[in-house]
Amino acid sequence: MSNEEENDERIPEEGASQIHARNMEQLLQSTIAMQSYPDASEAQNVVAGMNSQDAKWLSEAIGGIFSDPSEEMRARMVHVKRLLDTSPASEEKLDVIGELGDQLEEFIQDVDLANDFAKSGGLDLIKICLDRDESQLRSLGCRLASEMAQNNEYGMEQIVKHPSIFGSLLSIVKNEQEESKVRTAAFSAISGAVRDSDVARREFLSKSSAGPQLLMLALKSDIEKLQTKAAFLLQSTAEWPQQQWHEQLLSMGVVTALSDLYKNGERNTGNILHEMTLKSIVMLLNVNKARTVEELKNNQNDMKNTLNEGLEFMEVQHYRDAYQEEWVCACQILELLQTDV
């Protein structure tokens, strides 16, 4: 998962050589740049010209090169928990927690550190955040859960096996009064957990979790990012061994919901909603062609027009290759509607 970072827009003092580094990549770039100086004394002059904040950070970063990343991560976890002792948290505390949370996300991008995070009280930290009144903290809890589940089966299973994290994530998605970005972040965590873990899938499809109902709720929401993530998850379930749940979705009108999304979704640059909806329909055709075709035929003329409009739109786009998969799916479904009448 990628986090957007704010650019440091401070203007250096005239004639001063500045190093504005906030991560190891920037530090290395600055260090390489320093090597262009002919001798060490001039390099020292560069460091001397840094403002106090940058100099302090550089010193700490260099010291951190030789430290244990697990210990650094745990130290941030302890700090966050201390800041969460009071409720509600002040804006100042929320800012600090947000910065520490971003750092924790970076740490647990490493699978070993993610596993260490789970074993060192990270799951309880996630749950504390999910239960808070502040939306920033609920969002942080969702993001940490999502990062833990990325390409990490152990992380996926820990999210599901925790007594209440998975249930909290489900509740957040179902809560239509919740902020859009928090609901979307919660669904991302659920999707990441269930995509490649059989344990997580079984829980997702269990009667208590009601995965099909959750997916339909997300598809029918008015949150574009949530709709897209739901369609992405659905089209990725073709290889799931528990395919009986697709029959539940068909009974719940999933084909109509997907058709409506394709028809009414906005065509924004970089938006993959249309591609994901058609790929989901094609996936359902492979699971149960007869029933999916029946659902498509209930709205056949409208769907034909919608697909033709989609093809016309894609045909005139400058970067047509970006729509290749959507184009293939649209042609496949349209041909089916024209022949299976």
C-alpha positions as CSV (number, residue, x, y, z in Angstrom):
1,M,0.0,0.0,0.0
2,S,1.3,3.3,-0.9
3,N,1.0,6.5,1.2
4,E,1.0,10.0,-0.2
5,E,3.7,12.1,1.4
6,E,3.6,15.8,1.7
7,N,6.5,17.6,-0.1
8,D,8.7,19.7,2.0
9,E,8.1,23.2,0.5
10,R,10.4,25.2,2.7
11,I,12.6,27.6,0.9
12,P,16.3,27.3,1.8
13,E,18.1,30.4,2.9
14,E,20.1,32.0,0.1
15,G,23.6,30.6,-0.2
16,A,23.0,27.8,2.3
17,S,23.3,24.1,1.4
18,Q,20.3,22.3,2.9
19,I,19.6,18.6,3.3
20,H,15.8,18.1,3.7
21,A,15.6,14.3,4.4
22,R,12.7,12.6,6.0
23,N,13.4,9.0,5.1
24,M,16.4,6.7,4.3
25,E,16.0,7.2,0.6
26,Q,16.3,10.9,0.9
27,L,19.2,10.5,3.3
28,L,21.1,8.3,0.8
29,Q,20.4,10.8,-2.0
30,S,21.7,13.6,0.1
31,T,24.8,11.6,1.1
32,I,25.6,10.8,-2.5
33,A,25.3,14.5,-3.3
34,M,27.7,15.3,-0.6
35,Q,30.3,13.0,-2.1
36,S,30.7,15.4,-5.0
37,Y,32.6,17.8,-2.6
38,P,36.4,17.5,-3.0
39,D,37.3,16.8,0.6
40,A,35.8,16.1,4.0
41,S,36.2,19.6,5.3
42,E,33.9,21.0,2.6
43,A,31.4,18.2,3.3
44,Q,31.4,19.3,7.0
45,N,30.6,22.8,5.9
46,V,27.5,21.4,4.1
47,V,26.4,19.8,7.3
48,A,27.2,22.9,9.3
49,G,24.9,24.9,6.9
50,M,21.9,22.7,7.7
51,N,19.2,24.0,9.9
52,S,19.0,22.5,13.4
53,Q,16.0,20.4,12.7
54,D,17.6,18.7,9.7
55,A,20.9,18.3,11.5
56,K,19.2,16.6,14.4
57,W,17.2,14.3,12.2
58,L,20.4,13.4,10.2
59,S,22.2,12.5,13.4
60,E,19.4,10.3,14.6
61,A,19.0,8.7,11.2
62,I,22.6,7.8,11.0
63,G,22.5,6.3,14.5
64,G,19.3,4.4,13.5
65,I,21.3,2.6,10.7
66,F,22.8,0.4,13.4
67,S,19.7,-0.1,15.4
68,D,17.2,-3.0,15.5
69,P,14.1,-2.2,13.3
70,S,12.0,-4.5,15.6
71,E,12.9,-2.4,18.6
72,E,12.3,0.8,16.7
73,M,8.8,-0.5,15.7
74,R,8.0,-1.6,19.2
75,A,9.1,1.8,20.6
76,R,6.6,3.5,18.3
77,M,3.9,1.1,19.3
78,V,4.5,1.9,23.0
79,H,4.4,5.6,22.2
80,V,1.1,5.3,20.3
81,K,-0.5,3.3,23.1
82,R,0.5,6.0,25.7
83,L,-1.0,8.7,23.5
84,L,-4.2,6.7,23.4
85,D,-4.6,6.7,27.1
86,T,-6.8,9.7,27.1
87,S,-10.0,10.1,25.1
88,P,-10.8,12.1,23.1
89,A,-7.3,12.8,21.9
90,S,-6.3,16.4,21.2
91,E,-5.5,17.5,17.7
92,E,-1.9,17.7,18.6
93,K,-1.9,14.1,19.8
94,L,-3.8,13.0,16.7
95,D,-1.1,14.6,14.6
96,V,1.7,12.8,16.4
97,I,-0.3,9.5,16.3
98,G,-0.8,9.9,12.6
99,E,2.9,10.4,12.0
100,L,3.8,7.4,14.1
101,G,1.1,5.4,12.4
102,D,2.5,6.1,9.0
103,Q,5.9,4.9,10.3
104,L,4.3,1.7,11.6
105,E,2.7,1.1,8.2
106,E,6.2,1.4,6.7
107,F,7.7,-1.1,9.2
108,I,5.0,-3.8,8.6
109,Q,5.4,-3.7,4.9
110,D,8.2,-6.1,5.8
111,V,6.6,-9.5,6.4
112,D,8.9,-10.4,9.3
113,L,8.2,-7.1,11.0
114,A,4.5,-7.5,10.3
115,N,4.6,-10.9,12.1
116,D,6.6,-9.4,15.0
117,F,4.1,-6.6,15.1
118,A,1.3,-9.1,15.5
119,K,3.2,-11.0,18.3
120,S,4.1,-7.8,20.2
121,G,0.6,-6.4,20.8
122,G,0.0,-4.9,17.4
123,L,-3.4,-6.6,17.1
124,D,-4.6,-5.1,20.3
125,L,-3.3,-1.7,19.1
126,I,-5.4,-2.1,15.9
127,K,-8.5,-3.0,18.0
128,I,-8.0,0.0,20.3
129,C,-7.9,2.3,17.2
130,L,-11.0,0.6,15.6
131,D,-13.0,1.2,18.8
132,R,-12.1,4.9,19.1
133,D,-14.6,7.8,18.4
134,E,-12.0,9.7,16.4
135,S,-12.3,8.8,12.7
136,Q,-8.6,9.4,12.2
137,L,-7.9,6.6,14.6
138,R,-10.4,4.2,13.2
139,S,-8.9,4.8,9.8
140,L,-5.4,4.1,11.2
141,G,-6.6,0.8,12.6
142,C,-8.0,-0.2,9.3
143,R,-4.8,0.8,7.5
144,L,-2.6,-1.2,9.8
145,A,-4.9,-4.2,9.5
146,S,-4.8,-3.9,5.7
147,E,-1.0,-3.6,5.7
148,M,-0.7,-6.7,7.9
149,A,-2.7,-8.7,5.5
150,Q,-0.7,-7.8,2.4
151,N,0.9,-10.9,0.9
152,N,1.2,-12.4,4.4
153,E,-0.9,-15.4,5.2
154,Y,0.1,-15.4,8.8
155,G,-1.1,-11.7,9.0
156,M,-4.3,-12.6,7.2
157,E,-5.1,-15.4,9.7
158,Q,-4.2,-13.3,12.7
159,I,-6.6,-10.5,11.6
160,V,-9.4,-13.1,11.3
161,K,-8.6,-15.1,14.5
162,H,-8.5,-12.1,16.8
163,P,-11.6,-12.1,19.0
164,S,-13.0,-8.9,17.6
165,I,-10.9,-7.2,14.9
166,F,-12.6,-8.9,11.9
167,G,-16.0,-8.2,13.4
168,S,-15.1,-4.6,14.0
169,L,-14.0,-4.2,10.3
170,L,-17.3,-5.8,9.2
171,S,-19.3,-3.5,11.4
172,I,-17.5,-0.4,10.0
173,V,-18.2,-1.4,6.4
174,K,-21.9,-2.0,7.3
175,N,-22.3,1.3,9.1
176,E,-23.7,3.7,6.5
177,Q,-23.2,6.6,8.9
178,E,-19.4,6.0,9.0
179,E,-17.1,8.2,7.0
180,S,-16.5,7.0,3.4
181,K,-12.8,6.8,3.7
182,V,-13.0,4.7,6.9
183,R,-15.5,2.3,5.3
184,T,-13.3,2.0,2.3
185,A,-10.2,1.4,4.4
186,A,-12.1,-1.3,6.4
187,F,-13.2,-3.1,3.3
188,S,-9.6,-3.0,2.0
189,A,-8.4,-4.7,5.2
190,I,-11.1,-7.4,4.8
191,S,-10.4,-7.9,1.1
192,G,-6.6,-8.3,1.9
193,A,-7.3,-10.8,4.6
194,V,-9.6,-13.1,2.6
195,R,-8.0,-12.9,-0.8
196,D,-5.4,-15.7,-0.2
197,S,-6.2,-17.3,3.1
198,D,-8.5,-20.3,3.4
199,V,-9.0,-19.6,7.1
200,A,-10.0,-16.0,6.4
201,R,-12.3,-17.0,3.5
202,R,-14.2,-19.5,5.6
203,E,-14.8,-16.8,8.2
204,F,-15.8,-14.3,5.6
205,L,-18.3,-16.7,4.1
206,S,-19.6,-17.9,7.5
207,K,-23.2,-17.2,8.6
208,S,-22.0,-14.7,11.3
209,S,-19.8,-12.7,8.9
210,A,-22.3,-12.9,6.0
211,G,-19.7,-12.1,3.3
212,P,-22.1,-12.1,0.3
213,Q,-24.4,-9.6,2.0
214,L,-21.4,-7.4,2.8
215,L,-20.2,-7.5,-0.8
216,M,-23.6,-6.6,-2.1
217,L,-23.8,-3.7,0.4
218,A,-20.5,-2.4,-0.9
219,L,-21.5,-2.8,-4.5
220,K,-24.7,-0.9,-3.9
221,S,-23.1,1.9,-1.8
222,D,-22.7,5.4,-3.2
223,I,-18.9,5.4,-2.5
224,E,-17.0,4.9,-5.8
225,K,-13.8,3.6,-4.2
226,L,-15.8,1.1,-2.1
227,Q,-17.7,-0.1,-5.1
228,T,-14.5,-0.6,-7.0
229,K,-12.8,-2.5,-4.2
230,A,-15.9,-4.7,-3.9
231,A,-15.9,-5.5,-7.7
232,F,-12.1,-6.1,-7.6
233,L,-12.6,-8.6,-4.7
234,L,-15.5,-10.3,-6.5
235,Q,-13.6,-10.8,-9.8
236,S,-10.7,-12.3,-7.9
237,T,-12.8,-15.1,-6.3
238,A,-13.0,-17.3,-9.4
239,E,-10.5,-19.7,-7.9
240,W,-12.0,-19.9,-4.5
241,P,-12.9,-23.5,-3.7
242,Q,-16.1,-22.4,-1.9
243,Q,-18.0,-21.4,-5.0
244,Q,-21.5,-22.1,-3.6
245,W,-21.5,-18.6,-2.3
246,H,-21.6,-17.3,-5.9
247,E,-25.0,-18.9,-6.1
248,Q,-26.1,-16.8,-3.1
249,L,-24.9,-13.7,-4.9
250,L,-26.8,-14.5,-8.0
251,S,-29.9,-15.0,-6.0
252,M,-29.3,-11.6,-4.4
253,G,-29.2,-9.8,-7.8
254,V,-25.4,-9.3,-8.1
255,V,-25.6,-9.3,-11.9
256,T,-28.1,-6.4,-11.9
257,A,-26.0,-4.6,-9.3
258,L,-22.9,-5.0,-11.5
259,S,-24.8,-3.9,-14.7
260,D,-26.0,-0.8,-12.9
261,L,-22.5,0.0,-11.8
262,Y,-21.2,-0.3,-15.3
263,K,-23.9,1.9,-16.7
264,N,-23.9,4.6,-14.1
265,G,-20.2,4.7,-13.0
266,E,-18.3,7.9,-13.9
267,R,-15.5,7.6,-16.5
268,N,-12.6,9.1,-14.6
269,T,-9.0,8.8,-15.6
270,G,-7.4,5.8,-13.9
271,N,-10.8,4.6,-12.7
272,I,-11.0,0.8,-13.0
273,L,-14.6,0.4,-11.8
274,H,-15.9,-0.4,-15.3
275,E,-13.2,-3.0,-16.0
276,M,-13.8,-4.7,-12.6
277,T,-17.5,-4.9,-13.0
278,L,-17.3,-6.6,-16.4
279,K,-14.6,-9.0,-15.2
280,S,-16.9,-9.9,-12.3
281,I,-19.7,-10.7,-14.7
282,V,-17.4,-12.8,-16.9
283,M,-16.2,-14.6,-13.7
284,L,-19.9,-15.4,-12.8
285,L,-20.4,-16.6,-16.4
286,N,-17.7,-19.1,-15.8
287,V,-19.2,-20.2,-12.5
288,N,-22.8,-20.5,-13.7
289,K,-23.3,-19.4,-17.3
290,A,-27.0,-20.3,-17.6
291,R,-28.0,-18.3,-14.5
292,T,-25.8,-15.3,-15.2
293,V,-27.1,-15.1,-18.8
294,E,-30.7,-15.3,-17.5
295,E,-29.9,-12.3,-15.2
296,L,-28.4,-10.4,-18.1
297,K,-31.3,-11.1,-20.4
298,N,-33.7,-9.6,-17.8
299,N,-32.2,-6.3,-18.7
300,Q,-30.9,-7.3,-22.1
301,N,-31.7,-4.3,-24.3
302,D,-30.4,-1.8,-21.8
303,M,-27.3,-3.8,-21.2
304,K,-26.6,-4.1,-25.0
305,N,-26.9,-0.3,-25.3
306,T,-24.6,0.2,-22.3
307,L,-22.0,-2.1,-23.6
308,N,-22.1,-0.5,-27.1
309,E,-21.7,2.9,-25.5
310,G,-18.8,1.6,-23.5
311,L,-17.1,0.3,-26.6
312,E,-17.7,3.6,-28.4
313,F,-16.1,5.5,-25.5
314,M,-13.0,3.2,-25.4
315,E,-12.6,3.3,-29.2
316,V,-11.9,7.1,-29.2
317,Q,-9.5,7.1,-26.2
318,H,-5.9,8.1,-26.9
319,Y,-4.6,5.4,-24.5
320,R,-6.8,2.7,-25.8
321,D,-4.4,-0.1,-24.5
322,A,-5.4,0.9,-21.0
323,Y,-8.9,-0.4,-21.7
324,Q,-7.9,-3.7,-23.3
325,E,-9.2,-6.0,-20.6
326,E,-12.5,-4.1,-20.4
327,W,-12.8,-4.1,-24.2
328,V,-12.4,-7.9,-24.3
329,C,-14.9,-8.5,-21.5
330,A,-17.5,-6.1,-23.2
331,C,-17.2,-7.9,-26.5
332,Q,-17.5,-11.3,-24.9
333,I,-20.7,-10.3,-23.0
334,L,-22.2,-8.5,-26.0
335,E,-21.6,-11.5,-28.2
336,L,-23.3,-13.7,-25.7
337,L,-26.3,-11.4,-25.5
338,Q,-26.6,-11.3,-29.3
339,T,-26.5,-15.1,-29.6
340,D,-28.2,-16.4,-26.5
341,V,-31.6,-14.8,-27.1
